[in-house]
Amino acid sequence: MSLFNTKTLRYACLLVAGFIASDATAQTSLKTLRFSLYNETLGVPSAKLTKLPIHPAVSIGTDLRVRSGHHWQKAFGVDLYYYYQQSLEHALMLDASYRLGYRFNFGLQTNLHTALGYKHAILAGQKYALKNGEYQPTSHFGKAQANLKLGLGLEYPLSKRYSVAVDYKTMVAAPFGDRILPFSIHTFLGAGLNIHLQP
C-alpha cells in the first residue's frame, strides 16, 4: 500500500488539522473574521486577469494569533474555502494560514500569504470504474489532497473595526492525476471584508 494514497492522506491531514485546532483554541482567541469572494482558475498565474474563466469561490477565515508592531504584522489563522468548477470539480479546503504584513503610515497594508491544508475534491459529472473489462457507472465520494498556497494582497482600513482586502493567491494541490501530472496549479483572485473583533 502506498503511503501517498488518498485515504492515508485524508486521515493524516484531518489528524494534523485536529491538533492545530485544539492547540490554537487552547492558547488563542478570535482576533479577526475574514469573508472573501474569489475567482478560481486551474492553471499557472497569468497577467490576463480579464480573460480568465469564471469559477466562483468563497472563503471564511479567522486570525487566531496576531502580533503587531508599528509597521509589521504577523498573523496565524484558519481558513475554509469552497470553489466550484462546472467542468472539473468542486472542492472544500481547510487551511492553516500565516500572513506577514507591512502597514504604511497612510493605512495601506501589503500582505504575504502562505497556507498549508487539506483539500477534498469531488469530481464533476458521471463517474465510471473498470469492472469485468467494461466501464460502469460508480459513485465517487471525493479525493483527498494536500494543498499549499502562496499569495500577495492589499488591505485598507475603513475604520478601526472594518477593512477591505484584495488578494491574489496560487495553490498547488497533490496528488492530482497519475505519474504524468502528479499535481495541479490553481489561482485565486478576490476581494473581501475583514472584521476586527479586538480593534
Buried (B, 14 or more C-beta within 10 A) or exposed (E): EEEEEBEEBBEBBBEBBEEBBEEBEEEBEBBBBBEBEBBBBBEEBEEEEEEBEEBBBBBBBBBBBBEEEEEEBBBBBBBBBBBBBEEBBBBBBBBBBBBEBEBEEEEEBEBEBBBBBBBBBBEEEEBEEEEEEEEEEEEEEBBBBBBBBEBEBBBBBEEEEEBEBBBBBBBBBBBBEEEEEEBBBBBBBBEBBBBBEEE
